[in-house]
């Protein structure tokens, strides 16, 4: 196995950027999910997992350059995160809801997560039942990750779903030639060595939400990105949990390292 692609997402739930290399620490890829939007009215972190309210975040793209995070969108939108007040004001107008661009999660940070099957049934614009999730479970304190700092998915799984990799928002796309789709299920509990130094421990299968079904920039909505997984690969993300549609895995960092596409991925 080897790394086919690296990606980070400097602002939570916005589109990300493909990288030629990355430094990976216990907080994940450098610059990944370093910022997020706070819903001022609710005090919760904005997430496209609640698409009736936040699906437009996936029409924005964030990149981390030498002068900090920059956010772009349709119509020539260009915002700089180093002026958070101006960026927050512009994003509030765009999203129709008061938001604040933040670099630290609120104490006990939460986000709303729509029930995926309900979104499939009635569409992303409709209000549907949702659950409230704590951010950062399994991730280093002070981060905006939903669960863990590194997310991996294999090319065999992507080929099976027929969906673009962007829909699943991985950090590492791993070339898994010859492997079965959803082979990542068997990685849970094992260690992966990536490149010369990085050591990851795979801790859970990744349950899929409504996000893969949504429009991602120029990619149109694709309900099959979730339906295929729901039909073919329901697994327990963690012991004791219900079987959920899963594709890819979450990992924590046991030993930091620098990685690049083409680096070998092997068992520890």
Secondary structure, 3 states (H helix, E strand, C coil): CEEEEEEECCECCCECEECCCEEEECCEECCCCCEEEEECCCCEECCCCCHHHHHHHHHCEEEEECCEEEEEEHHHEEEECCCHHHHHHHHHHHHCCCEEEECCCCCCCEEEEECHHHHHHHCCCCCCCEEEEECCCCCCCCCCCCCCCEEEEEHHHHHHHCCCHHHHCCCEEEECCCCCCCHHHHHCCCEEEECCCEEEEEEEEEECCCHHHCCECCECCCCHHHHHHHHHCEEECCCCCCEEEEEEEEEEEEECEEECCCCEEEEC
